[in-house]
């Protein structure tokens, strides 16, 4: 989305706020995802913000528990203590 936003909305995204919440799969989501309603799931809300911190785009994704993984790697530089991280979700 970060690459698509400038082309579609003609705005630069400078911040993404993400909230991951445990939930149960709704009947509607279960129908679309071919799962049983009420099973554990994750709801991910992402807000893409411009330089004035106004929302350009908000997305909400629902993932059954067996269809999502989040990986976070944090590295600490032994010389200066700076941290860096990489993350990805599947």
C-alpha positions in Angstrom: 0.0 0.0 0.0 2.8 2.4 0.8 3.8 2.3 -2.9 0.2 2.6 -4.2 -0.9 5.5 -2.1 1.1 8.2 -3.9 -0.2 7.0 -7.3 -3.8 6.7 -6.4 -4.3 9.5 -3.8 -1.5 11.8 -4.9 -0.3 12.1 -1.3 2.9 10.9 0.5 2.4 8.4 3.4 4.8 9.2 6.2 3.4 7.0 9.0 1.5 3.8 9.3 -0.3 3.0 12.5 -1.2 -0.7 13.0 -3.4 -2.3 15.6 -3.6 -6.1 15.9 -6.5 -7.5 17.9 -7.7 -10.9 18.9 -11.3 -11.6 17.9 -13.7 -14.3 16.8 -14.5 -14.8 13.2 -17.9 -13.2 12.3 -20.4 -15.1 10.2 -19.9 -12.8 7.2 -16.1 -13.1 7.4 -16.3 -16.9 7.8 -18.4 -17.2 4.7 -15.8 -15.3 2.6 -12.9 -17.0 4.2 -14.4 -20.5 4.1 -14.1 -21.0 7.8 -16.4 -21.7 10.7 -17.9 -18.7 12.5 -16.7 -18.1 16.0 -13.1 -19.5 15.6 -10.2 -17.4 16.8 -8.9 -14.7 14.4 -6.9 -11.6 14.2 -8.3 -8.2 13.1 -5.6 -5.8 11.8 -6.4 -2.2 11.4 -3.9 0.0 9.5 -4.1 3.7 9.2 -1.9 5.3 6.5 -1.1 9.0 7.5 0.2 12.0 5.6 2.6 14.6 6.9 -0.2 16.4 8.8 -1.1 13.1 10.4 -4.4 13.0 8.5 -5.6 9.5 7.5 -5.1 8.9 3.7 -6.4 5.3 3.9 -7.7 2.9 6.6 -7.7 -0.8 6.0 -9.2 -3.6 8.2 -8.1 -7.2 7.5 -9.4 -10.3 9.3 -7.2 -13.4 9.4 -8.3 -16.8 10.8 -5.7 -17.8 13.4 -4.1 -20.5 11.1 -3.6 -18.0 8.3 -1.4 -15.4 9.9 2.1 -15.1 11.3 4.0 -12.0 12.3 7.8 -12.0 12.5 9.8 -9.3 14.3 13.6 -9.1 14.4 15.3 -6.6 16.6 19.0 -6.0 16.4 21.1 -4.0 18.9 24.5 -2.7 17.7 27.1 -3.7 20.3 29.1 -0.6 19.6 26.6 2.2 20.0 23.5 0.5 21.3 21.3 1.6 18.4 18.5 -0.6 17.6 17.0 -1.6 14.3 14.2 -3.8 13.4 12.5 -5.6 10.5 9.0 -7.1 10.5 6.7 -8.9 8.2 3.3 -10.5 8.4 2.1 -13.4 6.3 
